[in-house]
Amino acid sequence: MAVTLEQAQRVGCTCLKVLLRFAFMVANNLVAIPSYVLYLIVLQPLRMLDSKSFWYIEGVLFKWLLAMVASWGWWAGYTVVEWGDDVKALSEDEAMVLVNHQATGDVCTLMMCLQDKGTVVRQMMWLMDHIFKYTNFGIVSLIHGDFFIRQGRAHRDQQLVLLKEHLEKYYRSRNRKWIVLFPEGGFLRKRRETSQAFAKKNNLPFLKHVTLPRLGATQVILKTLVAPQENGTPAGRDAVLKESKSKGLQWVIDTTIAYPKGDPIDIQTWILGYRQPTVTHVHYRIFPVKDVPAEPEALTHWLYQRFIEKEDLLTHFYETGAFPPLQGQTKAISREMTLSNLWLVGIQSLAFLSGGMWYCIFQYFYHCLF
């Protein structure tokens, strides 16, 4: 079949756009990430004198970096519509965010839709697969204090011990508020068959759009971060909570990401922008942590129920193009998430100016020394 001139022009324009976007992304990473690291190296004396101010500044820089990632998708037309509970009101409270996992673009989607949730982005902690430690963003996540978890039965027990130690050491000392995890333990396409076999063996529901979650990390987070109760008030034996004057983890935010026709966006698409503009839909449901059971068996059942509900939500979405209304509502209400192009341009400009500044500083010292 012959290719028309119009089709050839369209392909050529797409290829040119992809190359330009890729070049911009590479340049963006080459100036933004080293600048982040260098700013924090210079600020090490402040860390020793006033760690609270240091981590505040680090959080602001971290949010700007995530905004840069969000801008790559935003400018490609990959937008977000939000449904369900309004989570902005919880931005100053501690919350655990449970998310279904379909592709690498899920993280980028969260980086985008959490940008307008107050201080959340700069005060959040991510739990992600250890492979991300070796990406270009790995050094940023290591400095910020995110936790890289190694998958597999052979590592499971050790990883949970390390997670507990990590939370005790970094979560409140760096004033973290939200912690984000993907309890399925991997992408849907990789885990679905194993999950369905496990469900059949244990007489559990057959799920197509999500997989049965794993308990370990969720249980560790709840045990470590929920304030122990004694006569309705936090128990005095918890030194970390007492020192930070924290109320402990107060909410669980059950987050469901849905892509049109179930076709997720991966990180390559997010960066290169070769897919047509796409609206990703994100549904939130809030649970008070006091309603979450602590016992392993009851917690397992509760967590399974959340993902069974996700299955129902996604089935409804794929059939109708919308999420169902919340209990007590007659009509589902959606909110289009927006970002300021002016703000994004400002942050990108600051990154390149910072890169130029550090280059000039290194050139100056190089000439002084040699």
N, C-alpha and C positions, 0 to 999 in steps of 0.2 A: 504494500500500500504506500503510495507516494505521499511525501510530507509536503504540505502546503507552505507557502511563504509565511503566512500568518502563524502557523504552528511552529515553524523554525524560529521566527522572531520571538514567540512566547517562550520557547525553550532557552533561547539565547539570553533573554532578559532575566529568566529565572536563574540561570547559571551565573550571570554577572552579579545578580543580587546576592546569591549564596557566597560567592567569592568575596564580595565587599563586606558582607556581614561577618564572615570568618576572619578576615583581616582585621576588622574593627574589634572583634572579640579577643583575638590574640593580643592586639595592642592594648586593649583595656586591661587584660590580665597582667601584662608585662609592666604596667605602671601602677595599677591599683593594689595588687597583692604585695609587691615589695614595699610600696609606700606604707601600707598598713603595718607591716612588720617593722619597718624602720621608725615610724612614729612611736611604736610601743617600746622599741629598744631605747630611744631617746628619753622616753617617759619613765624608765625604770627607777630613777631616784624618787619620782612621785609615788610609785608603787610602794616603796619602802616607808615613805613618810605618811601617805594617805591613800591606802589601798582602795577605799571606797570611791574616791575621785578618779583613780586610775581606771577601775573597772567600768565606771560611768563613761569615760572617754572611749575606752575600748568598745563598749556596747554601741556607742554612736557610730564609730567607724565600722563596726560589724554590720549594723543596720544599713549603712550606705553601700557596703559591698553587696549585701543581699538585694538592695534596690537596683544595683547595676545588673545583676542577674535577671531580676524581674523585668528590667527595661528591654532586654533582648527579646523576650516574648511579647511584651506590651507593644513594642514598635512593629512586631511582625503580625499583630492583630490577634494574638492569643490572649483573650480576656477571660474574666471570671464572673459568674453570676452566683450569688450566695443565697442559701435557703435555710429555713429552720430558725433555731434560736439565734438571737443577736449576742455574739460573744464579746463585743467591745466592752461591755460593762464589767467584764472579768479581767481586764488587762492588768489591774494592779493586784489581783489575787493569784495565789498559786494554783496551777491547774495541770493536769496530765491530759495530753491530746492523743487520742487513739485514731489512727488513720489507716484506711485500706490501701494496699500497695499494688499498682498495676505496671508502672514503668518508672524510669528515672525522672521523667517529667513531673511526677507527683511532688518531688521536693521543690522543683522550680515553681510549681503552682502555689505551694504553701508559702514560698518566699515572696510571691506576689501578693496573695490575698491577705497575708498578715501584716503587710506594710502599713495599713491604715488602722491598725488595732493598738493605738497608743504606744506604750513602751515595750510591748510584747517582744518584738523582733530583737531588740538589743539586750533583753533580759531572758532569752529563752535558751534552753539546752536541747540539742538534738541527739538522738540515739540512731546511729546509722551503721551499715555494714562496714567492716574494717577495710574493705577494698577502697573506699572513698578517702582513706588516709593517704593513699598514693596518687590522688588526683591533684590538679593544680590548686584546688581549694583546701586540700588537706592541712596545710600549714596554718591556715586561718582557723579551721575548726579545732585544731590542736591547741592553739593559743587561747581561743575562746572558751575551751573547756568542754567541748562536745565529747561524747563517748562512742568509740568505735567497737562494735561488738562482733566477735568472730562466730559465724554460724557453724552448726554441726554438733552432733551428739557428743563427740569426743571432747569438745571445748565447753559444753554448756555449763556444767557446774562451776568451773573455774571462772568463766565469764560473768556469772551472776555474783560471785564473790567480788570480782574486780569492779563490777557495776556498783555494788553497795559501797565499797571503799571510795569510789569516785564521787558518788553523790554526797557522802559524808564530808569529803575533803573540799569539794568545789561548789556544790549547789548553792548553799546559803552564804558561804564566804564571798561569793561573787554576785550575790543578790539576784539569783535566778528566780524566775516566776513560772514560766511554762516549760514543760518538758514534752518533747514530741517523739513518739515512737510508732513503729509499724509492727503490730503484734503478730502479723502473719508470718514474719520471718523471711520474707522473700517476695519476688514478683508473682502475681497471679498465674501467669502462663507456666511458671516453673514448678509451682507448688500445688496446682489445682488437682492433678491426677492423684498425687499422694494423699492429699487431704480428703478427696472423695473416697479413696480406698479405706482410709482410717475411719471415716464417717460410717461407711457401710459395715465395717467390722464391729463398730461400737454402737450401732443402731442410732446414729445421729443424722440430722437432716442433710440431704444432698444439696450442695451449694455449687452454683455455676459462676457467679459474679464475684465471689470472695472465697477465701479458704478459712478453715477453722484456725483460730488464733492460738498462739503459744502463751502459756501462763507466766513463765519464769520472770521476764523483765518487768512485767506489770506488777507482779507480786512483790518483787524487790523494791520497786519505786513506792508502792503503797506502804510497805512496812517501814521504809526508811524516811519518807517525807511526810506521812500523815502524823499530826501531833497526837501522841498518846493521851487518852482522856482519863481524868481522875475527878470524879464528882462534877463532871461537866466542864472542867477547865484543863488546860494542858498540864500534864504531870511534870513536877519539878525535876524528875530524874533525867530528863532529856536535856543535856547541857547545850547541845547545838541549838535547839529550838529556844532555849531560855536566853542564850546569848544574843541571838538574832531577833528576839522578840517576835518571831514568826508565828502565825496562826496555823502553820503547817499547810499541807496540800488540802485545798478546799473543794475542788471541782474536778470532774472528769468530762472532757469535751469529746464526744464521739463524732468524728469527722468522716464524712463519706464523699469521695471524689468520683465524679461521673463524667465520662467523655461521650460526646455524640456517637451513637452506634457502637459504643464500647471500644472505640479505637483510640488508645491512649497516646499521649505525646511523649516522645523520649527526648533525652537531652540533646541529641544531634539535631532533631527537628527544631527544638527551642533555640538553639544557637544559629542554625543555618536559615531557618524560616522558609523552607521550601513548601511547606503545607499551606493550603489556603487558610485565611483567618478562621479561628476556631474558638467557640465559647465553651470553657470548662465549667462544670457546675459543682459546687461544693455545698454540702448539707451539714449543719451543725445540730447536735442535740446535747444539752447540758444536764449532767447528773451531779447532785451534791455528793461529796465523797462519803458522807455519813450513811448514805444509802447503798454503798458498795460493801459487800460482805468481805470479811477478813480471812475467814477459813478457806483453805485451798480448794476444797471440793465445791463450796458455795461460790467462791470467786470464779472458778472455772466455768460453772454453770452460768454465772452472770455475764462473763466475757463471751461465752458462746452465744448467749442471747443477743448481745450487741451485734455480732456479726450475722446472725440469722436475720435480725432487723435490717442490717445493711443489705443483705440479699434481697429482702422485700422492697427496700427503697430503690435499689438499682433495677430490679425487675419492673417496678412501676415507672421508673424514669425511661427505661429503654422502650417501654410500650407506649408511653404518652408524651415523652419529651419534657416532663416536669416531675418534680418530687411531690408526694402527697402532702396535704395540709397537716400541720401539727394537731395534736389532740385538742379539741375545743375550738378549732378553727374550721370554717366552712370552705375557705379558699386558701391555697398555699400562697405565701407571699415571698417574692424573690427580690433581691437587691443587687443591682449592678455595681460591681466593685470598680472603682476608678483610681487612676494614678495621675498626678500632675506632670505633664510633659516638661513644664518649666523647671520643676523640682528635679526631675530625672536628668535634664540637660545640665543643670547646675552641679549635680553630684558628679556626673561624668566629666565635666569641665574641671572640677576640683581635683579629680583623680589625675588627669593629664597634667594639670599645673603642678601637682605634687610630684609627679614623675619627673617633670622638667626641673623642679627645684632640687630634688635629690641628685639628679644627674650633674647639675651645676656645682653642688656641694662636693661631690666626689671628684669632679674635675679640678676644683680649686685645691683640695687636699693633695691630689695626685701631683699637681704642678709644684705645690709647696714642698713635697717630699722628694720629688725627683727632678 
